[in-house]
């Protein structure tokens, strides 16, 4: 942190999982910059996947509209030529350790509205080039400082469902068994 709103990070990473863990002496490389001001922040990050020799990046804008309302938008882009190559011993299905979306691009947008000091409403929409879409909405309530209960409902659209059902070589990364799915969760979180 430079003390004027600018911060930066560079990391060398090993990865994890069968597809993500490095398979040679060359680590994954990640670099990011952020500029934070009273109105919000602009953040950018770029990552190099040394296993598949692919690059992915994201740019995010956060805006504090009022004391109660904050909004964000994020765009991701990644190369996937080698991630789609089925000749690898473990094919990645077009998704990598850093480019986890379908196709080359993806977007995320949403916001938070604070009703009061204890209660907030959060909404996020997302999508990618493979026509996968999602919506998540929740209400978070701080029962006491450090203990939050969140009730959430989610919707998912599997863009290549018809191809997957017909037996095409499509990765069903969510495990969805239908084109549109609805789910939810109730989360109890204790922070120390």
RODO-2510 file (C-alpha; in nm, 4 decimals, decimal comma):
residues 192
     n   res          X          Y          Z
     1     x     0,0000     0,0000     0,0000
     2     x     0,1494     0,3296    -0,1108
     3     x    -0,0549     0,5333     0,1391
     4     x    -0,2324     0,7334    -0,1341
     5     x    -0,4982     0,4807    -0,2319
     6     x    -0,2728     0,2729    -0,4560
     7     x    -0,1812    -0,0834    -0,3678
     8     x    -0,0269    -0,3669    -0,5650
     9     x     0,0482    -0,7359    -0,5301
    10     x     0,2618    -0,9916    -0,7121
    11     x     0,2553    -1,3596    -0,6255
    12     x     0,4060    -1,6859    -0,7417
    13     x     0,1599    -1,9670    -0,6813
    14     x     0,1624    -2,3451    -0,6777
    15     x    -0,2087    -2,3850    -0,7484
    16     x    -0,4227    -2,6725    -0,6237
    17     x    -0,6267    -2,9662    -0,7468
    18     x    -0,5547    -3,2029    -1,0326
    19     x    -0,5763    -2,9410    -1,3091
    20     x    -0,4475    -2,6398    -1,1125
    21     x    -0,1337    -2,7657    -0,9351
    22     x     0,1859    -2,6764    -1,1198
    23     x     0,3412    -2,9657    -1,3097
    24     x     0,6940    -2,8240    -1,3511
    25     x     0,9337    -2,5811    -1,1841
    26     x     0,7517    -2,2808    -1,3372
    27     x     0,4956    -2,1314    -1,0941
    28     x     0,1721    -1,9567    -1,1801
    29     x     0,2238    -1,5774    -1,1726
    30     x    -0,0371    -1,3273    -1,0513
    31     x    -0,0178    -0,9472    -1,0425
    32     x    -0,2731    -0,6906    -0,9376
    33     x    -0,3217    -0,3196    -0,8730
    34     x    -0,5926    -0,1284    -0,6874
    35     x    -0,6832     0,2368    -0,6460
    36     x    -0,9183     0,3148    -0,3562
    37     x    -1,0842     0,6499    -0,2877
    38     x    -1,3895     0,7677    -0,0931
    39     x    -1,6173     0,7067    -0,3917
    40     x    -1,5056     0,3433    -0,4382
    41     x    -1,2232     0,1561    -0,6083
    42     x    -1,0829     0,0304    -0,9379
    43     x    -0,9047    -0,3046    -0,9278
    44     x    -0,7258    -0,5078    -1,1930
    45     x    -0,5570    -0,8469    -1,1762
    46     x    -0,3783    -1,0614    -1,4362
    47     x    -0,2742    -1,4248    -1,3939
    48     x    -0,0563    -1,6614    -1,5963
    49     x    -0,1369    -2,0340    -1,5753
    50     x     0,1991    -2,2055    -1,6270
    51     x     0,0442    -2,5510    -1,6807
    52     x    -0,1638    -2,4524    -1,9820
    53     x     0,0282    -2,1376    -2,0804
    54     x    -0,2879    -1,9266    -2,0674
    55     x    -0,3585    -1,5770    -1,9339
    56     x    -0,6677    -1,4492    -1,7534
    57     x    -0,7549    -1,1093    -1,6127
    58     x    -1,0309    -0,9214    -1,4350
    59     x    -1,1159    -0,5536    -1,3938
    60     x    -1,3552    -0,4428    -1,1199
    61     x    -1,5221    -0,1097    -1,0410
    62     x    -1,6749    -0,0470    -0,6965
    63     x    -1,8887     0,2628    -0,6410
    64     x    -2,0260     0,3899    -0,3095
    65     x    -2,3428     0,5595    -0,4366
    66     x    -2,4630     0,6588    -0,0895
    67     x    -2,3855     0,5501     0,2660
    68     x    -2,6496     0,2798     0,2211
    69     x    -2,5967     0,1708    -0,1423
    70     x    -2,2807     0,0306    -0,2993
    71     x    -2,2553    -0,1165    -0,6507
    72     x    -1,9930    -0,3167    -0,8371
    73     x    -1,9235    -0,4350    -1,1893
    74     x    -1,6525    -0,6755    -1,2984
    75     x    -1,5385    -0,8073    -1,6360
    76     x    -1,3102    -1,1037    -1,6917
    77     x    -1,1292    -1,2188    -2,0026
    78     x    -0,9058    -1,5189    -2,0530
    79     x    -0,7416    -1,7136    -2,3312
    80     x    -0,8424    -2,0793    -2,3577
    81     x    -0,6750    -2,2332    -2,6642
    82     x    -0,4754    -2,4832    -2,4576
    83     x    -0,7527    -2,5279    -2,2004
    84     x    -0,9715    -2,6737    -2,4769
    85     x    -0,7038    -2,9159    -2,6024
    86     x    -0,8277    -3,2683    -2,5164
    87     x    -0,4852    -3,4247    -2,5834
    88     x    -0,3653    -3,3322    -2,2344
    89     x    -0,3666    -3,6186    -1,9850
    90     x    -0,6175    -3,4204    -1,7778
    91     x    -0,8222    -3,1938    -2,0091
    92     x    -0,9376    -2,8721    -1,8465
    93     x    -1,2631    -2,8434    -2,0427
    94     x    -1,2007    -2,4782    -2,1302
    95     x    -1,1614    -2,3708    -1,7667
    96     x    -0,8372    -2,3076    -1,5861
    97     x    -0,7135    -2,2354    -1,2379
    98     x    -0,7701    -1,8610    -1,2959
    99     x    -1,0216    -1,8578    -1,5860
   100     x    -1,3033    -2,0494    -1,4221
   101     x    -1,5809    -1,9283    -1,6542
   102     x    -1,7061    -2,0712    -1,9846
   103     x    -1,5725    -1,9134    -2,3056
   104     x    -1,3317    -1,6213    -2,3171
   105     x    -1,5278    -1,3560    -2,1274
   106     x    -1,7510    -1,3244    -1,8224
   107     x    -1,9231    -1,0501    -1,6242
   108     x    -2,0450    -0,9950    -1,2704
   109     x    -2,2526    -0,7041    -1,1390
   110     x    -2,4400    -0,6327    -0,8218
   111     x    -2,4695    -0,4336    -0,5099
   112     x    -2,5503    -0,4061    -0,1437
   113     x    -2,8193    -0,1962     0,0222
   114     x    -2,7879    -0,1460     0,3986
   115     x    -3,1312    -0,1063     0,5565
   116     x    -2,9733    -0,0292     0,8932
   117     x    -2,6573    -0,1114     1,0905
   118     x    -2,7574    -0,4786     1,1223
   119     x    -2,9438    -0,5666     0,8015
   120     x    -2,8306    -0,5594     0,4384
   121     x    -2,9641    -0,6875     0,1060
   122     x    -2,7177    -0,8190    -0,1537
   123     x    -2,7807    -0,8939    -0,5213
   124     x    -2,5473    -1,0301    -0,7896
   125     x    -2,5987    -1,1245    -1,1550
   126     x    -2,3370    -1,3003    -1,3663
   127     x    -2,2871    -1,4532    -1,7080
   128     x    -2,0276    -1,5803    -1,9522
   129     x    -1,9680    -1,6423    -2,3213
   130     x    -2,1056    -1,9990    -2,2929
   131     x    -2,4434    -1,8472    -2,1952
   132     x    -2,4216    -1,9603    -1,8337
   133     x    -2,6093    -1,7113    -1,6163
   134     x    -2,6713    -1,6760    -1,2464
   135     x    -2,8555    -1,4581    -0,9985
   136     x    -2,7977    -1,4586    -0,6232
   137     x    -2,9949    -1,2550    -0,3693
   138     x    -2,9607    -1,2591     0,0061
   139     x    -3,0390    -1,0791     0,3272
   140     x    -2,7657    -1,0683     0,5908
   141     x    -2,8498    -0,9890     0,9522
   142     x    -2,5945    -0,9232     1,2278
   143     x    -2,7508    -1,0733     1,5394
   144     x    -2,4633    -0,9498     1,7553
   145     x    -2,1237    -0,8093     1,6531
   146     x    -1,9320    -1,0947     1,4895
   147     x    -2,2327    -1,3259     1,4370
   148     x    -2,4196    -1,2976     1,1045
   149     x    -2,7089    -1,5027     0,9663
   150     x    -2,7582    -1,4940     0,5874
   151     x    -3,0576    -1,6311     0,3951
   152     x    -2,9962    -1,6634     0,0194
   153     x    -3,1758    -1,7793    -0,2943
   154     x    -2,9888    -1,8580    -0,6192
   155     x    -3,0808    -1,9243    -0,9830
   156     x    -2,8504    -2,0883    -1,2390
   157     x    -2,8880    -2,1289    -1,6155
   158     x    -2,6685    -2,3989    -1,7776
   159     x    -2,6017    -2,2497    -2,1224
   160     x    -2,4823    -2,5694    -2,2916
   161     x    -2,7359    -2,8006    -2,1276
   162     x    -2,8871    -2,9200    -2,4575
   163     x    -2,5396    -3,0028    -2,5936
   164     x    -2,4532    -3,1866    -2,2714
   165     x    -2,7756    -3,3913    -2,2776
   166     x    -2,7135    -3,4901    -2,6415
   167     x    -2,3723    -3,6319    -2,5439
   168     x    -2,1493    -3,3548    -2,6790
   169     x    -1,8081    -3,3059    -2,5183
   170     x    -1,9291    -3,0369    -2,2762
   171     x    -1,8106    -3,0029    -1,9171
   172     x    -2,0969    -2,9768    -1,6682
   173     x    -1,8991    -2,7807    -1,4095
   174     x    -2,1952    -2,7171    -1,1762
   175     x    -2,3332    -3,0701    -1,1775
   176     x    -2,6734    -2,9319    -1,2815
   177     x    -2,9165    -3,1908    -1,4157
   178     x    -3,1481    -2,9381    -1,5837
   179     x    -3,1199    -2,6175    -1,7830
   180     x    -3,2433    -2,3928    -1,5002
   181     x    -3,1880    -2,4604    -1,1305
   182     x    -3,2967    -2,2850    -0,8131
   183     x    -3,1331    -2,3277    -0,4755
   184     x    -3,0775    -2,1561    -0,1495
   185     x    -2,8799    -2,1535     0,1699
   186     x    -2,8989    -2,0458     0,5285
   187     x    -2,5571    -1,9465     0,6626
   188     x    -2,4497    -1,8892     1,0214
   189     x    -2,1146    -1,7081     1,0387
   190     x    -1,9119    -1,6332     1,3487
   191     x    -1,6200    -1,3930     1,2994
   192     x    -1,3477    -1,3443     1,5597
***
